[in-house]
Amino acid sequence: MEIRVLDFNFNLLGTIDTYESSIWRPEYYGVGDFELYLRASEKAIDLLKRERLIVRSKDVHVNSDETEVIYRKVMIVLNFNIVTDNESGDYITVTGRELKYILHKRIVWKQTNLAGTCEDGIRTLVAQNAINPSNSSRIIPNLVLGDKAGITDKVEKQITGDSLDLAIKDICTTYEIGWDIYIKNKKMIFEVYKGEDRSHGQSERPFVEFSEALDNLVNTSYQMRTEEYSNVTLIGGEGEGTGRKYTSVGNSLKGLERNEIFTDARDISQTTTDATITDEQYKVLLQERGKEKLAELSMTEGFSGEVLSNNTFTYEEDFSMGDIVTVTNKYGISRNARVISTIESESSTGITLIPQFNL
């Protein structure tokens, strides 16, 4: 598969036609990565410089009259390693991150209160810190907001100083939504999206199931972790001693089903540079922080496995990143799970797809 190399003006600099192996690992909530392993050559060394963009030919989409070109699953070259060996030859290993990594170059510069839909909140963060910031030096060239997805989940959150990509990931993980940056007609388009439910738990769409019984899933791994599981939190906000403000989440649970933790949220301020929020609004912000902490310490189940190409279900035709599908292993453990990342690898042994499922 041909790999195209671009600069940040989206000019085609050249192509990599032969390589030993490639691994593409895009993510739903966060920023994925890649690895490219190839024989050393002057051409490869010249092309694969730091912060060059690379994209596989299969991820380039051109419309019928060639007026629209879209690049998806674009990666940024960040790390380069060349090893010389008189016996086996010289090889280069190139690694990096998804194009979404450009938002790691920015922080949430000033205290920002989000109150509304999580989609609007995320778009506000991107606009204020990368597209239309008050300091024009912070503008990321050619980055624009794409179409809205119409996601209506509500968020109440105060953010200051977080890396922009991690702030987005926190919100997306809490509300199970994804985000992407792709290139369209020499612009980088930022969009939020939500996967479709294609599991047996719904009836609106054709279902997608992976199982060893259907011969479309092998080499599975299932994990369940409850050691750090917590479902009740006391949240401490601003103030000291008896003057400190507290609230809680999950306080109605009783007995041994109750697993308590403390959440320190003293960084959340009731007074901002613009206004002072009410006690009730402040309580909501503290509870949102508590919910995020509980989400980090939730009961976790994970499923992964190699999807076989046997014409049952095709990735990006029958199911896509972020979709919910049904997964069953040989021991009858069956779950409806969201596709949160994929490992797409290519080598001399063939092409494999290993989705990572979040239950």
Buried (B, 14 or more C-beta within 10 A) or exposed (E): EEBBBBEBEBEEBBEBEEBBBBBBBBBBBBBBBBBBBBEBEEEBEEBBEEEBBBBBEEBBEEEEEEEEBBBBBBBBBBEBEEEEEEEEEEBBBBBBBBBBBBBBEBBBBBBBBBBEBBBBBBBBBBBBBBBEBEEEEBBBEEBEBBEEBEBEBBBBBBBBEBBBBBBBBBBBBBBBBBBBBBBBEEBBBBBBBBBBBBBBEEEEEEBBBBBBEEEBBEEBEBEEEEEEEBBBBBBBBBEEEEEEBEBBBBEEEEEEEEBEBEBEBBEBBBEBEEEEBEEEEBBBBBBBBBBBBBEBBBBBBBBBBBBBEEEBBEBEEBBBBBBBBBBBBEEEBBBBBBBBBBBBBBEEEEEBBBBBBBB
